[in-house]
Amino acid sequence: MKFSLGLFQKPDPASYRFNYSDPDVVNGLTQRLFQYFAQVPSHQQIVFVCIGTDRSTGDSLGPLIGTHLHKHQYSGLHLFGTLDEPVHAMNLNDSIAEIERSYDSPYIVAIDACLGQVSSVGCITVADGPVKPGAGVQKELPSLGDMHVTGIVNVGGFMEYFVLQNTRLSVVMRMSEIISRSIFRSLMMARRITSVQQAPGID
């Protein structure tokens, strides 16, 4: 996906933003995600859809998060979108169809990168409702998610494809580590995963 919610987003009153440079970002993001996951009925499966492609630095946030999460060997995680098997514009409809075949009314968490204002670069947003992949370039792609997590990886508004291709990998990697660690911790707190074997680098 090139964009999730558009180039320059007005903050949703129901959304929560965290800056990846905040030293307490993992704790804050973990608590907020836990509040969402704790409200999901135990019989309803939580499915993560990490949108993006490894062919663009800026757009690799989702697949990186999926890959970090996939390193953990535990039951209870339902995940689509990794660096090896990304979910992107060409297969999004197929991925949605597979989710519909495999799960009965799951709670879907959509994760994607987006572009925004210069002051918002590095911000991680958690909010109700779906993302709209491709909205910034008028692509007709289906909305996805009961809630969403997005990371603003660079500045939008001009030559977006070039901007995504030239986004700093260090920013994307750091954001992916923060988001994946927070998801892991919040799932543990909500008792949604079991049989954990911790992977190196994520606690």
Sine and cosine of phi, psi and omega as CSV:
sin_phi,cos_phi,sin_psi,cos_psi,sin_omega,cos_omega
0.00,0.00,0.61,-0.79,0.07,-1.00
-0.99,0.14,-0.70,0.72,-0.04,-1.00
-0.62,-0.79,0.44,-0.90,0.02,-1.00
-0.97,-0.23,-0.81,0.59,-0.08,-1.00
-0.91,-0.42,0.20,0.98,-0.04,-1.00
0.95,-0.32,0.21,-0.98,-0.11,-0.99
-0.95,0.30,-0.79,0.62,-0.02,-1.00
-0.86,-0.51,0.96,-0.29,-0.10,-1.00
-1.00,-0.08,0.66,-0.75,0.21,-0.98
-0.99,0.10,0.76,-0.65,-0.03,-1.00
-0.85,0.53,0.75,-0.66,0.09,-1.00
-0.95,0.30,0.74,-0.68,0.00,-1.00
-0.84,0.54,-0.45,0.90,-0.02,-1.00
-1.00,-0.04,0.07,1.00,-0.04,-1.00
-0.99,-0.10,0.35,-0.94,0.03,-1.00
-0.81,-0.58,0.71,-0.70,-0.03,-1.00
-0.89,-0.45,0.63,-0.78,0.01,-1.00
-0.72,-0.69,0.69,-0.72,0.04,-1.00
-1.00,-0.04,0.74,-0.67,-0.10,-1.00
-0.91,0.42,-0.30,0.96,0.02,-1.00
-1.00,0.04,-0.13,0.99,0.04,-1.00
-0.92,0.38,0.80,-0.60,-0.03,-1.00
-0.89,0.46,-0.34,0.94,-0.01,-1.00
-0.96,-0.28,0.33,0.94,-0.12,-0.99
-0.89,0.46,-0.64,0.77,-0.04,-1.00
-0.90,0.44,-0.69,0.72,0.02,-1.00
-0.90,0.44,-0.69,0.72,-0.01,-1.00
-0.91,0.42,-0.70,0.71,-0.01,-1.00
-0.93,0.38,-0.63,0.78,0.03,-1.00
-0.87,0.50,-0.73,0.69,-0.02,-1.00
-0.89,0.46,-0.65,0.76,-0.01,-1.00
-0.92,0.38,-0.69,0.73,0.03,-1.00
-0.90,0.44,-0.63,0.78,0.03,-1.00
-0.86,0.51,-0.64,0.77,0.01,-1.00
-0.86,0.50,-0.58,0.82,0.07,-1.00
-0.95,0.32,-0.79,0.61,-0.13,-0.99
-0.92,0.39,-0.54,0.84,-0.01,-1.00
-0.92,0.39,-0.35,0.94,-0.01,-1.00
-1.00,0.01,-0.14,0.99,0.01,-1.00
-0.99,0.17,0.82,-0.58,0.00,-1.00
-0.82,0.57,0.58,-0.82,-0.09,-1.00
-0.88,0.48,-0.46,0.89,0.00,-1.00
-0.98,0.18,-0.24,0.97,-0.05,-1.00
-1.00,-0.05,0.83,-0.56,-0.03,-1.00
-0.98,0.20,0.65,-0.76,0.07,-1.00
-1.00,-0.09,0.85,-0.53,-0.03,-1.00
-0.91,-0.42,0.82,-0.57,0.04,-1.00
-0.99,-0.13,0.77,-0.63,0.06,-1.00
-0.87,-0.49,0.95,-0.30,-0.08,-1.00
-0.99,-0.14,0.97,-0.23,-0.17,-0.99
-1.00,-0.01,0.63,-0.77,0.06,-1.00
0.56,-0.83,-0.11,-0.99,-0.04,-1.00
-0.62,-0.79,0.54,-0.84,0.05,-1.00
-0.99,0.14,0.04,1.00,0.00,-1.00
-1.00,0.04,-0.03,1.00,0.02,-1.00
-0.65,-0.76,0.80,-0.60,-0.04,-1.00
-0.83,0.56,-0.77,0.64,-0.05,-1.00
-0.91,0.41,-0.52,0.85,-0.07,-1.00
-1.00,-0.02,0.13,0.99,-0.04,-1.00
-1.00,-0.04,0.04,1.00,-0.04,-1.00
-0.84,0.55,-0.78,0.63,-0.02,-1.00
-0.85,0.52,-0.81,0.58,0.02,-1.00
-0.87,0.50,-0.55,0.84,0.06,-1.00
-0.91,0.42,-0.69,0.73,0.04,-1.00
-0.88,0.48,-0.71,0.70,0.03,-1.00
-0.86,0.51,-0.64,0.77,0.01,-1.00
-0.92,0.39,-0.67,0.74,0.05,-1.00
-0.85,0.52,-0.72,0.69,-0.02,-1.00
-0.92,0.39,-0.59,0.81,-0.06,-1.00
-0.93,0.38,-0.35,0.94,0.00,-1.00
-0.92,0.40,-0.43,0.90,0.01,-1.00
-0.98,0.21,0.72,-0.70,0.06,-1.00
-0.99,-0.15,1.00,-0.09,0.02,-1.00
-0.47,-0.89,0.38,-0.93,0.04,-1.00
-1.00,-0.01,0.42,-0.91,0.03,-1.00
0.98,-0.22,-0.15,0.99,0.03,-1.00
-1.00,-0.10,0.77,-0.64,0.05,-1.00
-0.85,-0.53,0.92,-0.38,-0.26,-0.97
-0.70,-0.71,0.71,-0.70,0.14,-0.99
-0.80,-0.61,0.76,-0.65,0.08,-1.00
0.97,-0.26,0.99,-0.15,0.10,-1.00
-0.71,-0.70,0.06,-1.00,0.05,-1.00
-0.89,0.46,-0.60,0.80,0.01,-1.00
-0.97,0.26,-0.57,0.82,-0.03,-1.00
-0.72,-0.69,0.96,0.27,-0.07,-1.00
-0.96,0.29,0.42,-0.91,0.16,-0.99
-0.96,-0.28,0.90,-0.43,-0.09,-1.00
-0.64,-0.77,-0.15,-0.99,-0.12,-0.99
-0.85,0.53,-0.56,0.83,-0.09,-1.00
-0.97,0.23,-0.39,0.92,-0.06,-1.00
-0.79,-0.61,0.22,0.98,-0.04,-1.00
-0.87,0.50,-0.71,0.70,0.01,-1.00
-0.88,0.47,-0.64,0.77,0.04,-1.00
-0.90,0.43,-0.63,0.77,0.01,-1.00
-0.91,0.42,-0.66,0.75,0.03,-1.00
-0.89,0.45,-0.66,0.75,0.02,-1.00
-0.89,0.45,-0.62,0.78,0.02,-1.00
-0.91,0.40,-0.64,0.76,0.05,-1.00
-0.88,0.47,-0.68,0.74,-0.01,-1.00
-0.91,0.42,-0.56,0.83,0.04,-1.00
-0.96,0.28,-0.56,0.83,-0.17,-0.99
-1.00,-0.04,-0.37,0.93,-0.11,-0.99
-0.75,-0.66,0.52,-0.86,0.03,-1.00
-0.98,-0.20,0.98,-0.22,0.02,-1.00
0.79,0.61,0.85,0.53,0.00,-1.00
-0.96,0.30,0.30,-0.95,0.15,-0.99
-1.00,-0.07,0.92,-0.40,-0.15,-0.99
-0.98,-0.19,0.78,-0.63,0.08,-1.00
-0.95,-0.32,0.93,-0.38,0.02,-1.00
-1.00,-0.06,0.72,-0.70,-0.03,-1.00
-0.81,-0.58,0.77,-0.64,-0.07,-1.00
-0.42,-0.91,0.31,-0.95,0.14,-0.99
-1.00,-0.04,0.40,-0.92,0.11,-0.99
-0.49,-0.87,0.20,-0.98,0.06,-1.00
-0.96,-0.29,0.46,-0.89,-0.04,-1.00
-0.41,-0.91,-0.32,-0.95,0.02,-1.00
-0.95,0.30,0.42,-0.91,-0.06,-1.00
-0.85,0.52,-0.56,0.83,-0.01,-1.00
-0.95,0.30,-0.24,0.97,-0.05,-1.00
-0.98,-0.20,-0.09,1.00,-0.01,-1.00
-0.87,0.49,0.76,-0.65,-0.05,-1.00
0.99,-0.11,-0.06,1.00,0.01,-1.00
-1.00,0.09,0.63,-0.77,0.06,-1.00
-0.92,-0.39,0.82,-0.58,-0.06,-1.00
-0.93,-0.36,0.71,-0.71,0.11,-0.99
-0.86,-0.51,0.80,-0.60,-0.07,-1.00
-0.42,-0.91,0.32,-0.95,0.09,-1.00
-0.93,0.36,0.37,-0.93,0.16,-0.99
0.99,0.11,0.02,-1.00,-0.12,-0.99
-1.00,0.08,0.26,-0.96,0.25,-0.97
-1.00,-0.05,0.36,-0.93,0.06,-1.00
-0.87,-0.50,1.00,0.08,-0.03,-1.00
-0.85,0.53,0.67,-0.74,0.07,-1.00
0.99,0.14,0.08,1.00,-0.07,-1.00
-0.87,0.49,-0.56,0.83,-0.06,-1.00
-0.94,0.33,-0.31,0.95,0.00,-1.00
-0.87,-0.50,0.37,0.93,0.06,-1.00
0.83,0.56,0.59,0.81,0.10,-1.00
-1.00,0.08,0.67,-0.74,0.00,-1.00
-1.00,0.03,1.00,0.08,0.03,-1.00
-0.87,-0.50,0.53,-0.85,-0.07,-1.00
-0.93,0.36,0.58,-0.81,0.13,-0.99
-0.94,0.34,0.44,-0.90,-0.08,-1.00
-0.49,-0.87,0.72,-0.70,0.16,-0.99
0.87,-0.49,0.69,-0.73,0.21,-0.98
-0.98,0.18,-0.44,0.90,0.15,-0.99
-0.55,-0.84,0.19,-0.98,0.00,-1.00
-0.57,-0.82,0.43,-0.90,0.12,-0.99
-0.80,-0.59,0.83,-0.55,0.02,-1.00
-0.79,-0.61,0.49,-0.87,0.07,-1.00
-0.85,-0.53,0.81,-0.59,0.02,-1.00
-1.00,0.10,0.95,-0.31,-0.17,-0.99
-1.00,-0.10,-0.32,0.95,-0.03,-1.00
-0.24,-0.97,-0.02,-1.00,-0.07,-1.00
-1.00,0.01,0.73,-0.68,0.03,-1.00
-0.98,-0.21,0.12,-0.99,0.08,-1.00
0.90,-0.44,-0.30,0.95,-0.04,-1.00
-0.42,-0.91,0.82,-0.57,0.05,-1.00
0.77,0.64,0.83,0.56,-0.13,-0.99
-0.86,0.51,-0.65,0.76,0.00,-1.00
-0.87,0.49,-0.68,0.73,0.02,-1.00
-0.90,0.43,-0.65,0.76,0.00,-1.00
-0.88,0.47,-0.71,0.71,0.01,-1.00
-0.89,0.46,-0.64,0.77,-0.01,-1.00
-0.92,0.39,-0.43,0.90,-0.09,-1.00
-0.93,-0.37,0.35,0.94,0.09,-1.00
-0.95,0.32,0.61,-0.79,-0.02,-1.00
-0.92,0.39,0.81,-0.59,0.00,-1.00
-0.89,0.46,-0.55,0.83,-0.03,-1.00
-0.88,0.48,-0.62,0.79,0.02,-1.00
-0.92,0.40,-0.74,0.68,-0.04,-1.00
-0.90,0.43,-0.67,0.74,0.00,-1.00
-0.89,0.45,-0.71,0.70,-0.02,-1.00
-0.89,0.46,-0.69,0.72,0.02,-1.00
-0.90,0.44,-0.64,0.77,-0.01,-1.00
-0.91,0.42,-0.61,0.79,0.02,-1.00
-0.91,0.41,-0.68,0.73,-0.01,-1.00
-0.90,0.44,-0.74,0.67,-0.05,-1.00
-0.91,0.40,-0.71,0.71,-0.03,-1.00
-0.91,0.40,-0.64,0.77,0.04,-1.00
-0.90,0.44,-0.65,0.76,0.00,-1.00
-0.92,0.38,-0.65,0.76,0.04,-1.00
-0.89,0.46,-0.72,0.69,0.00,-1.00
-0.85,0.53,-0.75,0.66,-0.03,-1.00
-0.91,0.42,-0.65,0.76,-0.03,-1.00
-0.93,0.37,-0.58,0.82,0.07,-1.00
-0.91,0.40,-0.61,0.79,0.06,-1.00
-0.90,0.44,-0.71,0.71,0.00,-1.00
-0.88,0.47,-0.60,0.80,-0.01,-1.00
-1.00,0.09,-0.01,1.00,0.01,-1.00
0.85,0.52,0.69,0.72,0.02,-1.00
-0.98,-0.17,-0.13,0.99,0.02,-1.00
-0.75,-0.67,0.47,-0.88,-0.01,-1.00
-0.63,-0.78,0.12,-0.99,0.04,-1.00
0.82,0.58,0.79,0.62,-0.10,-0.99
-0.98,0.19,0.74,-0.67,0.23,-0.97
-0.86,-0.51,0.94,-0.33,-0.16,-0.99
-0.93,0.36,0.71,-0.71,0.05,-1.00
-1.00,0.02,0.47,-0.88,0.02,-1.00
-0.87,0.50,0.67,-0.74,0.15,-0.99
1.00,-0.06,-0.19,0.98,0.01,-1.00
-0.79,-0.61,0.81,-0.59,0.02,-1.00
-0.79,-0.62,0.00,0.00,0.00,0.00
